[in-house]
Amino acid sequence: MLGHQGPAPETEEAVVGKLARIIGAGVVITGLVGLALERAGLRSCGCYPECWCKRPGLNLFRWITPPTLHRGPWRESEASGEADL
């Protein structure tokens, strides 16, 4: 077929948007898997009950944030220099 150029190449904005959606979906899926493992009893969080990650709605993000953002007994031992290595 003469004159048929094929599909137009994607713009940079479209590629970045698609990549952002893929990464966002991956983060949410990782959180859901972690929450499912926790509810199944296969994983547990050692934070204090007043930690932000124990609040409804925020518990989804418990397993995708680094432990340094949580409040738990290990944080106090790190602050006093008694951390077990």
N, C-alpha and C positions, 0 to 999 in steps of 0.2 A: 504494500500500500504506500503509494507515494504521498508525501506530505504529512504522514502520521509521525509525530515526534515522541509519542509515549507519554507516560505520566509526568507532570511537571515536578521538578525537584521541590522538596519541602523547604520552607524558609527556616532560618535559624530559630526564630521565635517558636515555630511549630515544634521543632525538635526539642527545644528546651522545655516547652510546656508538656510534651509527651514524657520526657525524662522525669520531670517533677511529679507528674501523676503516677508514674511507675514507682518512684522512690516513696511517695506518700502512701501508696497502696501497700508497699512492702513493710513500712513502719507499722501501719495499722494491723496488717496480718500477723506480724511478729508479736505485737501486743496481745492480739486475740489468742494466739497459740500459747503464749505465756500465761495468760489468764485461765485458759482451759486446763493447762497442766496444773496450775495452782488449785483450781476447784476440784480436780481429780485427785488431789493429794500427792502429786508427784513432785511438787516444788513448793517451797515456802519462803516467805520474806521475813528476815530477822529484824525488821524495823520496830520501833516503838509504836504502840497503838495510836499516838497522836501525830505520827508522820503523815505528810501530805498524801502519800501514796495509798493510805488506808481509806481515804474519802471516796464516797460513791462518785463514779464518773472519772476520777483520776486514776483508779486502780488499773485501768487499761494500760497506762503508761509506765507502770511499775517496772515492767521487765524490759523496757527499751531505754531507760535512763541509767546512767552510771550510778553505782552504789554510793559514790561520794555526795550525791544529791539527796540521800535518804538520811533520816535520823535513827540511829540505832546504837547499841552498846559498843560496837567497833569504833564508832566516831569518837566516843569519849576516851577510849584507850589510845587512839591515835593522837588526840589532843594532849594527853598527859605523857606521851612518849613510851607507853607500855605496850605498843602493838606487837603481837606475836608474828614472827616472820617465818 
